[in-house]
Amino acid sequence: MSKQLVLVRHAKSDRSIAGQKDFDRSLSAKGHLDAPRMGNLLAEKNITFDAIVSSPAERAKLTAQYFCEQLKVDFDKIIYNENIYEASTRVLMNEICAFDDKFNNIIVFGHNPGMSYLAEYLTKELIGDIPTCAILTIDLQVETWAETSQGLGKLVSFDFPKE
């Protein structure tokens, strides 16, 4: 048995409102196009999820909701976790290791640079800066989420919107 973790960086955000708090930024026009398109790509791969976890920041929340629409999942299935917002690799690892083992396939919507660093930490691959609305599928060779550690992940796919 293994676990599967799908990491999604939120779609492109709107920075046009002067003085707006980072947490409250919505999606740009590009983000509103990319999120449903990438959600549809994930739906076409027929990957099922036991849990959907998202940062509660507006841009991550909207991205997760667009994906849910494409995956035919109710929004109330999204678990909002404040610790994911602006999280370091260490914080993200703590959250992953605390996932309930009844879940085998989890999708996480978050932010950079934490998501990029986490992907590299788990896979020991040079991934670089994950583009907005990118989807990374990582297979973890673990029986429990608590066993998740550096280098135990295998990058299965890395999809992102093309310009």
Secondary structure as GFF3:
##gff-version 3
##sequence-region A 1 163
A	DSSP	beta_strand	3	9	.	.	.	ID=ss1
A	DSSP	three_ten_helix	22	24	.	.	.	ID=ss2
A	DSSP	alpha_helix	29	44	.	.	.	ID=ss3
A	DSSP	beta_strand	51	54	.	.	.	ID=ss4
A	DSSP	alpha_helix	58	71	.	.	.	ID=ss5
A	DSSP	three_ten_helix	75	77	.	.	.	ID=ss6
A	DSSP	beta_strand	78	80	.	.	.	ID=ss7
A	DSSP	three_ten_helix	82	84	.	.	.	ID=ss8
A	DSSP	alpha_helix	89	97	.	.	.	ID=ss9
A	DSSP	beta_strand	105	110	.	.	.	ID=ss10
A	DSSP	alpha_helix	114	123	.	.	.	ID=ss11
A	DSSP	beta_strand	135	140	.	.	.	ID=ss12
A	DSSP	three_ten_helix	145	147	.	.	.	ID=ss13
A	DSSP	beta_strand	153	159	.	.	.	ID=ss14
###
